């Protein structure tokens, strides 16, 4: 079979490679991948940021996907051929303290699909059965392929924020997680505004508007929007999904006293005064990855339209010309490309 792999320790360097069809272990399931999404971490692999130095190249990348079970290992009892599934791609060790107390999303020794082992930009992937979940009947696999980022957004909003009916919410960053978090926050009853920067004006902010959100270009300043939407008080909840060091500082400035800032993006190093955090009694909460429950909620939201996958998914790109998709993603010219993996056959 063929798969799209990272092949060299340099920017770009993704190529279609030949792979043997995986053989399943006793506790594994063989999944025929139907659709797979491009994630920000895939873009980081494309750029070959330092976090991915540990990869043993060539490695087939991709971890957001949906597909169908075609074979099960000898010890697997839960799944059968024909079942439609998605994967929770942080495969926990099952032995560390976090796993023991029910926090597998922050496992100390995880195996990451598409980084530590071959991923979903290939027709078949072998997966431990205990990290799979069923796709509900009636949900297209193309839409189920965004279950993983949807689950991350769902965790950020439902499990780790105080967002409720009537709350005034700012989502910083109209990238994939930002626009998914905005939709989940709206489903929770929040009144949501989405902010972006200059390069977002061509595709991502208009996409936010197509999804029904008011938007603001942060390059023009956020003061007028804060005054208009909160009477100058500040937002009840701010989600920083930017992945930029300025996201936290701006979130603290935009949240009301007694409000909450939820950090979802990986911002790296930043410098700021924490005095406003203390004096404003701000709740600063982090949110990372997703659990079984978060995936279940996300799949339901995708099924009911609480997350509008039809508008959100971009199917313009092909794995056979993947550089175009990666470059467009990095330039902000797309938000959530989803590939038809059958093209690799």
N, C-alpha and C positions, 0 to 999 in steps of 0.2 A: 504494500500500500504506500501512498505518498502522504507526506506531512510537511507543513511549513515550520522550519526550524531556525533557531538562532545558530549560526555556523561559525562565527568568528568574534573575537573580543574587540569589537570596534563598532562605531555607529553604523546603522544599517545592517548589512550582513545577515539578511534573512533569505533563505532559499528553500525551494521545494526539494525534499530529500526522500529517498526510498527507505522504508521501514518494513520489517516483518510484521504481519498481523500479530498483535499481542496474544500471549497464552495466559489464561487466567489461573491464578492460584486458587486454593480451596475456598478462601474467604472473599474472592473477587467476582465481579460481574464484567462481562464484555459489553460495552455500549457502542452502538453504531451512532456516531455523531451526525445530527441533521443540520443544526445551525450553531454557530459560535460567535460570540461578540468580542470586539476589540476593547481592551481595558487600559486604563492609565498605566498599570504596571507592565502590560505588554509594550506600551510605548516607551516605558523606562528601559525595558530589555532591548528594544530597538535602538535606543540611544546608548545602551550599555552603561548605565549609571553604576556607581560603585556597589550598590546593594546587591547587584546580580553577579558579582565576580565569582561567587561560589558555584555557578552553573557549570556543569560538565558538558561541554559542547561536543557535537551538535545536540541540541535539545528541542523537541517539538514544543512550541509554546501554545498558549491559550488555556483559559480555565473557566470562562463563562460559556456554558453550552447546554443544549438539551438534545436528547437522543432516545434511542430505543434499545432495550436489552435484547441481545441476540444469543447470549450464552451465560451460564452461571457455573460457579465453582461447586465442588462436591459438598461443601458445608453451608452453602447459601440456601436458605429456606424462604426468605421473604419475597424475593423477586423471581419472575418467570420471563422467558422470552416473549417479547411483545409489549412488555411494560414500558411506559414512557417515563423518563427520569431526568433529573438534574443532579448535579454534584455540589456539595459543600467543599470547595477546593482546598481548604486548610485541613489536611488529614491529620488529626491529633494523634499523639503518641499513646494516649490512654493510660499513662502511668505517672505523669508528673502531678504535682499538687493541683494545678489549675484543672486538669482533666478530672481528677478525683472529686473536686468540689463543684463540677458542672460548669466550668468555664473553658470549654474546648477551643473557643475562638481566640483565646490568648494562651494556648498551649506553649510550654517552654521548648518543646522539641518537635515541631510540626514538620510534615512533609508537604510541600506546596506543589500542586498540580501545575504543569507548564513551566516550572522552575527547577525543582528537585527531581522530577520525573516527567516523562513525556506527557504532553497535554492534549488539548482538544482540537487543535488545528490539523487534524488527521481524521480519517474516516472511522477509525476504531480506537478506543481507549479502554484499558483495563483499570477498574476502580474497586477499592474495597467496598463491599456492600453496605457497610455501616455509615458511609458518608453520602449515600444517595437518598433522594426523595422522589415520590411519585409526582408526576405532572397531572393536574386535574383534567378530567374529561372536558373537552370543548375548548381548552386553551391551546392555540396553535403552538407548535414547537418553536417557530420563529420568535414568538413572543416569550415563551418560557425560557429562551436562551438568555434573557436579561434578568432571570430570577436572582442570580447572585448579586449584581449591583443593587437590584431592588431590595434585596434582603438587608444589605448594608445600610441603605437609606431607611428602611423600616426600623432597624435596630436603633439608628440614631434618633429617629423621631419618637417612636412608640416606647422603646425601652429606656432610652437615655435622655429624653427631654421632657419638659413639662407642658408641651404644646397641647392646648385644649381649645374648645369652642370659643371663638371670639378673640383668641390671642393674636397679637400683631407680631408677625414673623418676618425676619429678613433672612434670605438665603444668599450668602456671598459665594458667587461662582456658578455660572450656568453650564458647567460641565456635566458629565453623566450622573455623578452622585448628587450634585446640586439640584438638577432638574427632577431627579427621582425623589429626593428629600422634599422638594417643594410640593410635589404631588401627594406624598404621604402626609405632609403637614396640613395640606388643604383637606385631605380626607379626614384628618383629626379635628377639623373645624377651624383651623387657623386662617387668618387673613394674610396672605403671603405676597411679599415683594421679592423679586430676584434682581441681584446686582451683578454687573460684569465690568470688564475693562474694554479698552478700545478694540482689541482684536476680536472680542466676542460680538461686536456690533453686526458683523456680516452674516453670521449663521446662528450662533447660540442664543443670543438675546431675542432675535426674531422667532426662534423655535420656542423659547419660553413664552412669548406672546401667543404663538399658535396653540400652546398648551393652556392658555387662559390666564396668564399671570401678568401683572404690572411689572415693568422692568425699569431699571435705572442704570445709566452708565456711570460707574464710580469715578471715571476720569473727569467727569463734570462736577463731581462733589455729591455727597449724600445728604447734605444739610436740608435741602428743599424737600427731598423725599421723606426724610424723617419728620419734618414739620407737617407735611401734608398727611402722612399716614398715621402719625402717633401724637399729633398736636404738640410736637416737640419733646414729649416725655421720653421717647426711646422705645425700642422694640422689646416685647416680652421675652422673645427667644430669638437668638441669632445663631444660624448654622454657618460655620466656616468650612466650606468645602473647596477652598481655593488651592490648597497645597502650596501657598505662598506665605513667606514670613509676615507680610502685612495683614494677612487675614485675621490673626488673633488681635492685633492692636486695633484694627478697624472694628472688629466685633465688640471689643470692650467699649469703644467710643459710641457705638450705635445702640447697645443694649441699655434699657432703662435701669435705674437704681433698683436693686432687688430682682433684676432679670437674670437671664441665663445665656451663656455662650457655650455652644456645643461644637467641639473640635472634631471634624471628620477627616479633613485633608491632612496629609503629612507635610507639615510646614517647614521642617528643618529648624535651623537656628534663628532666633529672633530676639531683639532687645526691646524692652518696654518698661515703663513704670508700673508697678503693681499696686501703687497707692490707690488709684481709682477703683481697682478690683475690690480692695478691702473696704474703702469708704463707701462704695456703692453696694456692698454686700452682694457682689455678683457670684452666681453659681457658674463655675467653669467646669464643664464636663467633657470628657473624651469618649469617643465611640469608635470601636474597631471591629471590623469584619461582621460575622453574623452566626447565629446558632440555628438549630433545627426549628425552633419556634419562629424566629425571624423569617426563615424561608417559607414556612407555612403561611404566615401573614402576607408575605410578598406575593406568593402564588395566588392567594385569594384576591388580593387587590388587582393583580393582572387579569384574573378571570372576570372580575366584576366591572372593570374599567376605571377603578380608583387610580390605577396607573395606566395611562393611555399609551400602550405600547405601539399601537398603529401609527400614531403621530411621531413617537419618540424614535423608533427604530429606523435606521438609514440602511437601505439595502442596495445602494449604488455600487458597492465595491466588491471585488473578487479576490479570493486567496491566490489566484493565479497571477495577480498583479498587485500584491499586497503593499508594496512600497507606496503606491498612490494613496492607499487608505491610511497608512501610518503617517505620511507627510501631511495629509489633509487633517488628520486628528491633531497632530502637534501644532498645526497652524490655526486651529480653531474653526476649520471649514466644515467640520462634521462633529457630531456629538457621540452617537452610539452606532458605529457600523456593526452590522451583523452579517456574517458570511454564510452562504450556502456551501456547506462542506462537501456536499456531493460533487461539486465541480472538480474535486481532486481525483475522482475516479477516472 
